[in-house]
Amino acid sequence: MKNTLRTLLKSGRFVTGFALLTLLLLFIFIFPMINTSDPKEMIGMKFQPPGDKFFLGTDNFGRDMILVLAYGARTSLYVGLLAGLIATAIGLTLGLIAGYVGGVTDNIITAVTNMFTVIPSFIVLILIASALKTKSSTLTAMVIGFTAWPWTTRSVRSQTASLRSRDHVNIAKISGYSTARIILSEVLPYIASYVVMAFTLQVASGILSEASISMLGLGPQGVISLGLLLQWALAFSAPLAKAWWAFIPPAIMVSMATFSLFLMNSGMDEIFNPKIRS
């Protein structure tokens, strides 16, 4: 673990992405501790410009924009993390089973995966989200996660299929290890780095998906999110009012979160991908 961490820290892309993500986390968790005001409290005029009282001005409801931004980023990151965990868990489980067991099981899982791949996941996400009467952050993350697993399944399956005929796996079979034990002890450790990389991409995808459906009015209700801030900015014509602080900062936060994760993934790919490393 220590050697892996030292190797990752030699990657400029990973370090840059990790630094950006750290700055984002410090902002969304430390700033609300400094400013303990209610983010939903209307304490100013609509679209009040940035100044001494409000560093980033106010939003369409007269709320402190920088405080609203911190809470919104926290919600979006939570949705992305939970969605990434769900999508990675489903994709990893199905991919390992399909790739190792093979045969009819592989054919069934591959067929189901291909069916979900053919249907655009974002359309499925919109249909499911619009059918739900109430949508919490957790439920939104679950919906995103349950529609984002196919590409992880296909990738893990191909990785696992290439490992099932290796010597150490054959020795485990001869030793009488169960299928579950072989998968967990002889296959999973060899693709662990890839799973981490897939997880970072799933988190980034989850953040983008939340922002997209929230802009359509289908995101989590009762909480502030980055996508909801963008929806409010459009609904209240912030661009026409030249209230750039109402839509540019949320867009930057979404970009910063996803870009940092993509950079970290690219850095890990440089280290763990033998083709790139060579």
Helices and strands as residue ranges (DSSP letters): H 2-8, H 12-34, H 65-101, H 103-118, H 121-131, H 137-146, H 150-163, H 167-174, H 179-182, I 183-187, G 188-191, H 192-215, H 226-235, G 244-246, H 248-272, H 274-277
